[in-house]
């Protein structure tokens, strides 16, 4: 789903399944249903900061980064809502 150091090109929302997150070859966490993948690259720009691999069959929704940025620019209330989603997702990841 993402490879550390490579450009992701978009944002993914894990609908169901499980993924492991690795940085520099070491597992640093796991994520499940509802997790965002590629949010740091989407927010900051640049390549993926971690490798994300499915550990079980997964279903996800994917948005191309450039198209999503244009949509959020045209819709300020949607942009605010998306930033809230990023915040909630980050809190979930940090408290697991």
C-alpha positions in Angstrom: 0.0 0.0 0.0 3.0 2.3 0.6 6.8 1.9 0.5 9.1 4.0 2.6 10.9 6.6 0.5 8.6 6.1 -2.5 5.9 8.6 -3.7 2.4 7.3 -2.9 0.5 9.7 -5.1 -2.7 9.7 -3.0 -4.5 9.0 0.2 -6.1 5.7 1.2 -8.8 4.9 3.8 -8.6 1.4 5.0 -12.2 0.2 4.9 -11.5 -3.2 6.5 -8.6 -5.4 7.0 -5.3 -5.0 8.8 -1.9 -3.6 7.8 1.5 -3.5 9.4 3.6 -0.3 9.4 7.3 -0.6 9.2 10.1 2.1 9.3 13.6 1.2 8.3 12.6 -2.5 8.3 11.3 -2.6 11.9 7.6 -2.9 12.6 6.3 0.2 14.4 2.6 -0.6 14.5 -0.5 -2.1 13.0 -3.6 -0.4 11.7 -7.1 -1.7 11.1 -10.5 -0.5 9.8 -10.8 3.2 9.4 -7.1 4.0 9.3 -5.7 6.5 6.9 -2.7 5.5 4.8 -0.5 8.1 3.2 -1.8 11.0 5.2 1.6 12.4 6.2 2.8 12.4 2.6 -0.5 14.0 1.6 -0.3 16.8 4.2 3.5 17.5 4.1 4.3 16.4 0.5 7.2 14.1 -0.3 7.6 10.3 -0.2 6.1 7.8 2.2 7.6 7.9 5.7 6.9 4.2 6.3 6.1 1.0 4.5 2.6 -0.3 4.8 1.7 -3.9 4.0 -1.5 -5.8 4.3 -1.4 -8.7 6.8 -4.9 -9.8 6.0 -7.1 -9.2 2.9 -8.0 -5.5 2.8 -10.5 -3.2 1.2 -9.8 0.4 0.9 -10.9 3.7 -0.8 -8.2 5.6 -2.6 -8.1 9.2 -3.7 -5.5 10.7 -6.1 -3.6 13.4 -4.2 -3.8 16.1 -6.7 -7.5 15.7 -7.3 -8.3 15.6 -3.6 -6.2 18.8 -3.0 -8.2 20.6 -5.8 -11.5 19.4 -4.2 -10.5 20.5 -0.8 -9.4 23.9 -2.1 -12.8 24.4 -3.7 -14.7 23.3 -0.6 -13.3 24.9 2.6 -15.8 23.2 4.9 -14.7 19.8 3.4 -11.1 20.8 4.0 -11.8 21.5 7.6 -13.7 18.2 8.0 -10.8 16.3 6.4 -8.3 17.9 8.8 -10.5 16.7 11.7 -10.4 13.2 10.2 -6.6 13.4 10.1 -6.5 14.5 13.7 -8.8 11.7 14.9 -6.8 9.1 13.0 -3.5 10.4 14.4 -4.9 10.3 18.0 -6.0 6.7 17.4 -2.6 5.7 16.1 -0.8 7.3 19.0 -3.0 5.8 21.7 -3.0 2.2 20.5 
